[in-house]
C-alpha cells in the first residue's frame, strides 16, 4: 500500500501491475475484502521505487 496524504492532485500515469486508487473513506471497506497478491520480491521492488525521490519528481 502506498498512502498519499494531503496531495493537491494525484495523477496515475501508468502502473504495472495495475493499481487500485481509493479515497480514504473507502479504504477499510475495500481493503478488508482483498487477499494479499504480491510476492515478497514485488513488495521489495515497490518499496525501493517508492523510496527513490526520482519517482515523485514532477
N, C-alpha and C positions, 0 to 999 in steps of 0.2 A: 504494500500500500504506500502510495505517496500522497501526502496531505499538503495542500496549498492553502495557506492561511492569509486572509485579508488581501487577496490579489484583486487588483482593479480590473484585470482582464486575464482570461486564460484561453489560449488557443492551442488546440491539439492539431499539429501539422500531419503527423503520421506516427503510427505506433505498430511495432511488430514484436510480439503478437498484439492484436487489437486490445485496447484498454476500455474499461468502464469508467465513465466520469459521472459522479453523482454530487448533488447538492447535499450539504451536511445533514439536512433534516431527513434524508432518505437512507443515510448510511446504515443505521442499525437494522432497519427492515430488510434491506437488500443483502448486506454482507452476512447477516446471520443465516441466510438460506444457502450460501455458497460453500462449496468444498474447496480446500486448497488444491491448486492445479499446477503450481510452479515447482520445478525441481530445485534442490539446493543450489545447483550451478546457475540456474536462471536468476534466482534471488541474489546471488553474489554478483552477477553481472549487472543487474538493475541497481543494486546498491552502489557499485562502482561508478556507473554512469550518473546516478543522482548526486554523488559527491563531487563530480567534476564540474567546476564553475563554468566551463565552456558549454555545458548542456543548457544552462539557464541564461547565457548571454543573449541579449535580444538583437 
